[in-house]
Amino acid sequence: MQKNSRCVVLGASGFIGSRLCERLGVKYSNVKAFGRNRMYEDAFKTCKWIEGDFADPNQIANAIGDCDTVIHLVNASTPASANINRVADLQANVVSTLNLLDACVNSGVKKIIFLSSGGTVYGVPSIIPTPEAAENNPITAYGVSKLTIEKYLSLYHHLYNLDYCVLRVANPYGPYQTNKKNQGVISAFFQHAIHDEPIDVWGDGTVVRDYVFIDDVVDAIDLAISNNSAYKIFNIGSGAGISINEIISTLEQTVGKSIAVNYLPSRNMDVPISVLDINRAKAHLGWSPKVSWQNGIVETYKWIKSSGL
């Protein structure tokens, strides 16, 4: 992105948005942050903050009106809540995004970056690690909505030449992550451990996921803004899998004490293993994760302790 380009981050008040605005606001001079409530005001001191509701088409049109690039981070549901109320999930995420895309076309926005879900769009993967070309068979409404938005981005590119880039992010963790939306295993486990509270684990703890540090995700978004390769979709993860039981062991070593665990019945929305193939991002986005699992865990722990969560 050029120094004088104008960029707006939608969903800026969330975990990824807070860290992204903190980083982009220092690097670029024209960054706007759109969201509901700022939990961490210091993250936005170099951005122009706009309070608003993603579901309001007029507010969205005003927010993006003079921007070249739109970064779409809005997540109005979780995998669990989306399955409970699928109509509400469709309305909040897909319909609201269609209104955004129409506003982008009308306002002359050049590019939109969308954060999709590397953990849900593939469903139960047939290939591990899973490449972008693998089949998409989501087993949650959340994944269906993410995939539907990806398809609409492709349609708007075809119809209106609106450029886009989709980042299928694995499981991000790090500073600014809380457990407000019942997401963020690592942050939630840390908070329970610090307060000597037991943690709940669905299943026997052998479920494997791909975890990527937040600063690596921010780097990928920054690179996606200026990416001009033929590829529009990139997996963003570590390329390695870690089980829930391994996470608990790592956290116990980090905090220096045992963590009590309540093992609960497994859920049919949880795939047994999800690990992303990140070779396309390495080759065509110029991105690769830089923060190791151990270093990322230490940084996360430091932030949680300092923030008083």
KAMOQUI-V468045 format. One record per pair of residues at least 24 apart in sequence whose ideal C-beta (glycine too) atoms are under 8 Angstrom apart, sorted by the first residue. I is the first residue (numbers start at 1). J is the second residue. D is the distance in Angstrom with one decimal. If there is no record, write none. Layout:
[[I	J	D] [I	J	D]]
This chain:
[[1	28	6.0] [1	68	7.8] [1	69	6.3] [1	222	7.7] [1	225	4.5] [1	226	5.8] [3	28	6.4] [3	29	6.0] [4	29	7.0] [4	30	6.7] [5	30	6.5] [5	68	4.7] [5	69	6.4] [6	30	4.4] [6	32	7.4] [6	66	5.7] [6	67	4.5] [6	68	5.4] [6	69	7.4] [7	31	5.2] [7	32	7.1] [7	67	6.1] [7	68	6.9] [7	69	4.4] [7	70	7.6] [7	71	6.6] [7	225	7.2] [8	32	4.3] [8	33	7.6] [8	34	5.8] [8	50	7.9] [8	63	5.7] [8	64	5.4] [8	67	4.6] [8	69	7.5] [8	70	5.6] [8	71	7.1] [9	33	5.2] [9	34	6.6] [9	47	7.7] [9	71	4.7] [9	73	6.5] [10	34	5.0] [10	35	7.6] [10	54	6.3] [10	60	7.5] [10	63	7.3] [10	64	7.9] [10	70	6.5] [10	71	6.6] [10	72	5.3] [10	73	6.1] [10	74	5.3] [10	100	7.4] [11	35	6.0] [11	54	6.9] [11	72	7.1] [11	73	3.6] [11	74	3.7] [11	75	6.5] [12	44	7.1] [12	47	7.6] [12	49	7.8] [12	73	7.2] [13	37	5.6] [13	38	5.5] [13	39	6.5] [14	73	6.2] [14	75	6.8] [15	172	7.2] [15	176	5.1] [15	177	4.5] [15	178	7.1] [15	184	7.0] [15	214	7.3] [16	73	5.5] [16	115	6.8] [16	169	7.9] [16	172	6.2] [16	214	6.7] [16	217	6.2] [16	218	7.7] [17	73	5.0] [18	43	4.3] [18	44	7.7] [18	176	4.3] [19	43	7.0] [19	174	7.1] [19	175	6.5] [19	176	5.1] [19	214	5.0] [19	215	7.2] [19	217	7.9] [19	218	5.7] [20	71	7.1] [20	73	7.4] [20	218	5.2] [20	221	6.0] [21	46	7.9] [21	47	4.9] [22	46	7.8] [23	215	7.6] [23	218	5.1] [23	222	7.5] [24	218	7.8] [24	222	6.9] [27	222	7.5] [32	63	6.7] [32	67	7.0] [34	60	7.9] [34	63	4.6] [39	176	7.8] [39	178	7.5] [40	176	6.1] [43	176	6.9] [54	96	5.4] [54	100	7.7] [55	92	6.5] [55	96	5.2] [57	99	4.3] [57	102	8.0] [57	103	6.8] [60	96	7.9] [60	99	6.4] [60	100	5.5] [60	103	5.5] [61	103	4.3] [61	106	7.3] [61	107	6.9] [64	100	7.5] [64	103	5.9] [64	104	6.4] [64	107	5.6] [64	109	6.0] [65	107	5.3] [66	107	7.8] [67	107	7.4] [67	109	6.0] [68	109	6.8] [68	110	4.8] [68	111	7.1] [69	109	7.2] [69	110	6.6] [69	111	5.1] [69	112	7.5] [69	113	7.0] [69	225	5.6] [70	100	7.3] [70	104	6.1] [70	109	5.5] [70	111	7.4] [70	112	4.6] [70	113	7.2] [71	112	7.7] [71	113	4.6] [71	115	7.9] [71	221	6.4] [71	225	7.7] [72	97	7.0] [72	100	6.8] [72	112	5.9] [72	113	6.6] [72	114	4.6] [72	115	6.9] [73	115	5.3] [75	181	7.8] [77	141	7.9] [77	142	6.0] [77	145	7.5] [78	142	6.7] [78	181	5.4] [78	182	6.0] [78	183	5.5] [79	120	6.0] [79	140	4.6] [79	142	4.2] [79	143	7.3] [79	269	5.9] [80	182	6.6] [80	269	6.9] [82	140	6.2] [82	141	4.0] [82	142	3.9] [82	145	6.6] [83	140	5.6] [83	141	5.1] [83	142	7.3] [83	269	6.1] [86	141	4.4] [89	141	5.2] [89	142	6.8] [89	145	5.6] [90	141	7.8] [90	145	6.4] [93	145	4.5] [93	146	7.9] [93	149	6.9] [94	145	5.4] [94	148	5.2] [94	149	6.1] [94	152	7.6] [97	149	5.1] [97	152	6.8] [98	152	6.4] [101	152	6.4] [101	153	7.4] [101	156	5.0] [101	162	6.9] [104	156	7.7] [104	162	5.8] [105	156	6.8] [105	160	4.8] [105	162	6.0] [109	162	6.9] [110	162	8.0] [110	163	6.1] [111	162	7.6] [111	163	4.2] [111	164	6.5] [111	165	7.1] [111	225	7.0] [112	153	6.8] [112	162	6.6] [112	163	7.5] [112	164	4.9] [112	165	7.9] [113	164	7.3] [113	165	5.2] [113	167	6.9] [113	221	6.0] [113	224	5.0] [113	225	6.3] [114	149	6.3] [114	150	7.1] [114	153	6.1] [114	164	6.6] [114	165	7.4] [114	166	5.1] [114	167	7.3] [115	167	5.4] [115	169	5.6] [115	221	7.6] [116	146	4.6] [116	147	7.5] [116	149	7.1] [116	150	5.8] [116	166	5.1] [116	167	6.6] [116	168	4.7] [116	169	7.2] [116	233	7.8] [117	142	6.9] [117	143	6.1] [117	146	4.7] [117	168	6.4] [117	169	6.9] [118	168	3.8] [118	169	5.5] [118	170	4.6] [118	210	7.0] [118	235	5.3] [118	236	6.7] [118	237	5.7] [118	274	7.4] [118	276	4.8] [119	170	6.0] [119	171	6.0] [119	209	6.6] [119	210	7.4] [119	271	7.9] [119	274	4.9] [120	146	6.4] [121	146	5.4] [121	147	4.8] [121	150	7.4] [121	168	6.2] [122	274	7.2] [123	271	6.7] [124	271	4.9] [124	272	7.3] [125	271	7.1] [125	273	7.4] [125	274	6.6] [127	277	7.7] [128	241	7.8] [128	273	6.0] [128	275	5.4] [129	210	7.9] [129	239	6.0] [129	275	4.6] [129	276	5.8] [129	277	3.9] [129	278	7.6] [130	235	7.4] [130	274	7.2] [130	275	6.7] [130	276	5.8] [130	277	5.8] [131	235	7.2] [131	277	4.1] [131	279	7.4] [131	280	7.0] [132	168	7.0] [132	231	7.8] [132	233	5.0] [132	234	6.8] [132	235	5.7] [132	277	7.6] [132	280	5.7] [139	268	7.5] [139	269	6.3] [139	271	6.8] [140	269	5.1] [150	233	7.0] [153	232	7.7] [154	232	7.2] [157	232	7.5] [164	232	6.1] [165	224	4.2] [165	225	7.9] [165	227	5.7] [165	232	5.9] [165	233	7.8] [165	234	7.3] [166	232	6.0] [166	233	4.5] [166	234	7.1] [167	217	7.8] [167	220	5.7] [167	221	6.6] [167	224	6.0] [167	234	5.6] [167	236	5.0] [168	233	6.5] [168	234	6.9] [168	235	5.0] [168	236	6.6] [168	276	7.1] [169	212	6.9] [169	217	5.8] [169	220	7.8] [169	236	4.7] [169	237	7.2] [170	209	7.1] [170	210	3.8] [170	211	6.6] [170	212	5.1] [170	235	7.5] [170	236	6.6] [170	237	3.3] [170	238	6.9] [170	274	7.4] [170	276	5.3] [171	209	5.0] [171	210	6.2] [171	211	4.8] [171	212	6.9] [171	237	7.8] [172	211	7.7] [172	212	5.6] [172	213	7.4] [172	214	5.3] [172	217	5.0] [173	211	5.7] [173	212	7.7] [173	213	6.6] [173	214	6.7] [173	296	6.7] [173	300	5.9] [174	213	5.1] [174	214	3.4] [174	215	6.7] [174	296	6.2] [174	299	6.4] [174	300	5.3] [174	303	7.3] [175	214	6.5] [175	299	6.8] [175	300	6.7] [175	303	3.9] [176	214	7.1] [176	303	7.6] [177	214	7.1] [177	300	7.5] [178	309	6.4] [185	209	7.8] [185	244	7.2] [185	247	6.7] [186	211	7.0] [186	247	6.5] [186	251	7.5] [186	297	7.3] [186	300	6.2] [187	300	7.0] [187	304	6.7] [187	309	7.7] [189	247	6.6] [189	248	6.8] [189	251	5.5] [189	259	7.1] [190	251	6.2] [190	255	7.4] [190	300	6.7] [190	301	6.1] [190	304	5.1] [191	304	6.6] [191	309	5.4] [192	259	7.1] [193	251	5.8] [193	252	7.5] [193	255	5.0] [193	257	7.2] [193	259	4.8] [194	255	6.7] [194	304	6.9] [194	305	7.2] [194	309	7.9] [196	257	8.0] [197	260	7.7] [198	259	7.7] [198	260	3.8] [198	261	6.5] [198	262	5.3] [199	248	7.4] [199	259	6.1] [199	260	7.2] [199	261	5.7] [199	262	7.0] [200	262	5.0] [200	264	5.7] [201	244	5.6] [201	248	7.9] [201	261	5.6] [201	262	6.9] [201	263	5.3] [201	264	6.6] [202	264	5.3] [202	265	7.2] [202	266	5.7] [202	267	5.0] [202	270	6.2] [203	244	7.7] [203	263	7.3] [203	264	7.5] [203	265	7.5] [203	266	3.6] [203	267	7.4] [203	270	6.7] [204	263	6.2] [204	266	7.5] [205	243	6.4] [205	244	4.3] [205	245	3.8] [205	248	7.0] [205	261	7.4] [205	263	6.7] [206	243	5.5] [206	244	7.3] [206	245	6.6] [206	272	7.7] [207	243	6.5] [207	244	5.5] [207	270	5.7] [207	271	7.8] [207	272	6.2] [207	273	7.3] [208	241	4.0] [208	242	6.7] [208	243	5.0] [208	272	7.1] [208	273	4.2] [208	274	7.0] [208	275	6.7] [209	241	6.6] [209	242	6.6] [209	244	7.9] [209	273	7.9] [209	274	5.4] [209	275	7.7] [210	237	4.0] [210	238	5.5] [210	239	7.1] [210	240	6.8] [210	241	5.9] [210	242	7.8] [210	274	6.1] [210	275	4.7] [210	276	5.1] [211	237	7.8] [211	238	6.1] [211	242	5.8] [211	247	7.9] [211	293	7.0] [211	296	7.7] [212	236	6.3] [212	237	5.0] [212	238	5.1] [212	289	5.9] [213	289	7.0] [213	291	3.9] [213	295	7.9] [213	296	3.8] [213	299	7.4] [215	290	7.7] [215	291	6.0] [216	287	8.0] [216	289	4.4] [216	290	6.0] [216	291	5.6] [219	287	6.2] [219	290	7.4] [220	281	6.8] [220	285	6.8] [220	287	4.9] [223	285	5.3] [223	286	5.8] [223	287	5.2] [224	285	6.7] [227	284	7.6] [227	285	5.6] [229	284	4.3] [229	285	7.2] [230	284	7.9] [231	280	6.1] [231	284	5.0] [231	285	7.8] [234	278	8.0] [234	280	5.7] [234	281	4.4] [234	284	7.5] [234	285	5.3] [234	287	7.6] [235	276	4.0] [235	277	6.1] [235	278	5.2] [235	280	6.7] [235	281	6.2] [236	276	7.4] [236	278	6.9] [236	281	6.2] [236	287	7.3] [237	275	7.2] [237	276	3.7] [237	278	5.7] [237	289	7.6] [238	276	8.0] [238	278	7.6] [238	289	5.3] [238	293	7.1] [239	275	7.0] [239	276	6.5] [239	277	6.9] [239	278	4.7] [239	289	7.4] [240	275	6.6] [240	293	7.8] [241	273	6.2] [241	274	7.6] [241	275	4.1] [242	293	6.9] [250	293	7.5] [250	294	7.6] [250	297	5.8] [251	297	7.2] [254	297	5.7] [254	298	6.7] [254	301	5.2] [255	301	7.1]]
